[in-house]
Amino acid sequence: MSSFGYRLIAQDSGARLGEITTPRGIIRTPAFMPVGTAATVKALYPEQVKQAGADIILANTYHLMLRPGAERVARLGGLHKFMRWDGPILTDSGGFQVMSLAGLRNITEEGVSFRSHVDGSKHMLTPERAIEIQCLLGSDIQMQLDECIALPAKIDEARRAMELSLRWARRCQRAFADMAKPGQALFGIVQGGTYPELRRQSAEELAAMDFPGYAVGGLAVGEGQAAMLETLERTVPYLPKNKPRYLMGVGTPSDLIESVARGIDMFDCVMPTRAGRHGLAFTWSGRVNLRNARHAEDPRPLDEKSSCPAAREYSRAYLHHLVKAGEFLGAMLLTWNNVWFYQELMAAIRRAIAEGRFAEFAAEYRDRLANLEPNGE
Amino acid sequence: MSSFGYRLIAQDSGARLGEITTPRGIIRTPAFMPVGTAATVKALYPEQVKQAGADIILANTYHLMLRPGAERVARLGGLHKFMRWDGPILTDSGGFQVMSLAGLRNITEEGVSFRSHVDGSKHMLTPERAIEIQCLLGSDIQMQLDECIALPAKIDEARRAMELSLRWARRCQRAFADMAKPGQALFGIVQGGTYPELRRQSAEELAAMDFPGYAVGGLAVGEGQAAMLETLERTVPYLPKNKPRYLMGVGTPSDLIESVARGIDMFDCVMPTRAGRHGLAFTWSGRVNLRNARHAEDPRPLDEKSSCPAAREYSRAYLHHLVKAGEFLGAMLLTWNNVWFYQELMAAIRRAIAEGRFAEFAAEYRDRLANLEPNGE
C-alpha cells in the first residue's frame, strides 16, 4: 500500500501540474472534486462520476455524522464501501456547515455545540471528534476543524478565529496521529479573512507544523472574485511548494482558471451539481439556462464540444421540456453534463500546463466560460 | 418495413405466449409496458429501460398534448426521436386522465372539453383530435378515445358510457384510416363496468369492427382484484383469439399473473416507477419498504435473485439512507430495480408458458410477490 504524497510535475505561468498519490489511487492536479454531501453525488450513479474523469470526491462530515451517523458507516465497512466509490475521498471537518447554523450553535475553545437540522438533537464537534468521525468514515484526506467567519469581518474578529483555528489545527494533528491509518492525510486550513498579514501568519504557522497538504479556507463566502484572488496572491507564497494546495468551496469555471493561475491544485464546489438540478448547464460556449423558452424547439445538442452523452445525445428541446416538467431525468442529465464538463475543464487545464500554454488557455476561456451563451437569455 | 401483426405461439392454462410485430421491433407477450408519462420513464435513462428488457413503453397523450404539445413534438421529429426511444411506443387517448379532472371537464357526444392542470388553458379532446395527436406523436399503437367511469356504477350509467365509447371507436377508426402511417395500429377499448352483459356487447361490437388489437378498459379503478378478474373472465372469451389483448392500468405482480392466466397479453402501470420514488421495492421475495428502520444496518443487497445492478450492488443500508435523506439516487436505484423486476417477471411468465408450467408458476408466485417480505414491516 503506497503512502500519501505529492509530486510537482510542471509549472507554467504560476499554474502547477502535479499528482497526489494515495493508497486508493492517484489524483491528477489541478483537480476538481465533485461534492457527494450525503454519500452520493446528487442525481448520479457512482460509475458516472468515475467515468466523467473524477479521481476524488468530497463528502460532508456534518451531514454524515447526523445521517446515517459515522459509527453506523464504520460498522457497514466505511464510506467507500457504503457509497460504492473506491477512489480517494476527502471529507471536510463539518465546521463550515456547523458555523453556518446561525442561532443553533455555540463556539468555545473546546469546540462547537449545535443542534441537528435533521431532528434537533444536540451535538458537540471538537477537533478530536472531527478527526474521530473522519477516521470512522475512513476518508483518505481529512480536514482540521477550523472557524470560518463571514466576510467582511473586522481584523480583531478575523485574528481571533484564525488563532483559534491554529490551536484546533494542533489538536487535530495530535488526534490524527492517534487515530488515522497509514496513507491517510490531514490538511491544515489557512484562515485570516481578507487580511494579508493574518493569512501570512496562518500559512507560516501551519507550514511549520508540516501538514501533508494545505487548504485555503474562508473564501468564496461573499467577498467577490477580486478580493478572493488578491487574498490567494497574499497567501499561496507562504505555503510549501512540495505540498498540495486546496481552495475550499470554489467555484465557477472562471474561479478555477484564475485560482490555478495563482498556484492552487484542488477544488470542490456544489456548483455543477446544484446548477444541474436547477436547469443550468455549463458548456464550452458558456452557461446555458435550459428553462429559457428559446430552447423549446431547438433540436441541437447541449454541447457538441463535450464528450458527455448528456451533452451530445439529447436535444435542447427535450432538456427544456424535462426541466419545465420537473422531471428527474432533467436533473440527472444536466448534473451529468456539468460534472463531466468540470472534469473536462480540469483535464484541459492540465494539458495546457503540461504543454506550457496555460496563459493562452486562461486568456481564451476565463471570460467565455463565465458568460451566458451568446443571444442572451 | 414490416406491418403490424400478432402471432399466438403457445397456450398454457389460459395463458398465451405471443409476439406482436411492429415496424419498430417485436414485442414479446405477455408484455409489461413501463409508463413514460411525460416522454420519460421517470428517473431512468432510456438505455436502462431497454436494458431492463422492455420491448415497448407507454406515453400519455394528455400530458404530452399540454406539454410540450403534440405539434411541437411533431416538428421535432416525433416522440421516439424526442425522448430517444427507438422501440415501439403505445399512447393512450388522453381520455382517462381527462375524465379524472373532476369539475374541470365536460363530456358531450362530440368529446370532452377541459382545462389544463398545467396552466388552466381550455382544450377539447374529440375522437378525431385524440387520433390526430397520437399521429403527431407518431406512436406505434394508438388507443381510441373512450369514456371511463368510476366504479361502482349503476348499469344505466355503465351502458351509456359503453355505448358512447363504441360510437367514439367508430369515429376514431375513420380518423385513423385518414391519418395513420402504414404499420401503426389502433386498438378498440372494451367498456361496460362490472356488468358481464355490457362487457360482452362491447367486446362483440368492437370485434366486428376488426381492430388489430383490443384493450379492456375501466378496470383497476377501485373495484378490487376479485371483481376485476371476474370481469376479465366474462370479457376475454368474446375477444378475437388472433389479436393482442391489453389490460389497461394494471397492476401488481399478482394482478399480472392472474390476468395472464385469463388470457391477457399486455399491461401498463405506474406502480413500479411510482413505488420506486416512494421507497418501495419489488423483489423475488416480495415487496420491501426501504423506509423501514430495520434496513438501516443491513449490508445485504436488495435482491440476490435479480440480475439488476441496483438490486445486487448496493446494500439495503445504503438504499435506506438514500430514501430517508430524500436523495435522487434512492429514487433512481429503486425505480431501476422495479422496472427491471417487472421485466424479469414477464420473462419468467413467458418461459413458464413456453415450457407448459404456467399453472405451477402462478401457484408459486401469485401470493408471494404480493406480500411484504417475511419479518413484517
Interface residues (C-beta under 8 A of the other chain):
Chain A: A38 A39 T40 K42 A43 L44 Y45 R67 P68 R72 R75 L76 G77 F82 M83 R84 A296 E297 P299 E313 Y314 S315 A317 Y318 H320 H321 L322 K324 A325 E327 F328 L329 A331 M332
Chain B: A38 A39 T40 K42 A43 L44 Y45 R67 P68 R72 R75 L76 G77 F82 M83 R84 A296 E297 P299 E313 Y314 S315 A317 Y318 H321 L322 K324 A325 E327 F328 L329 A331 M332
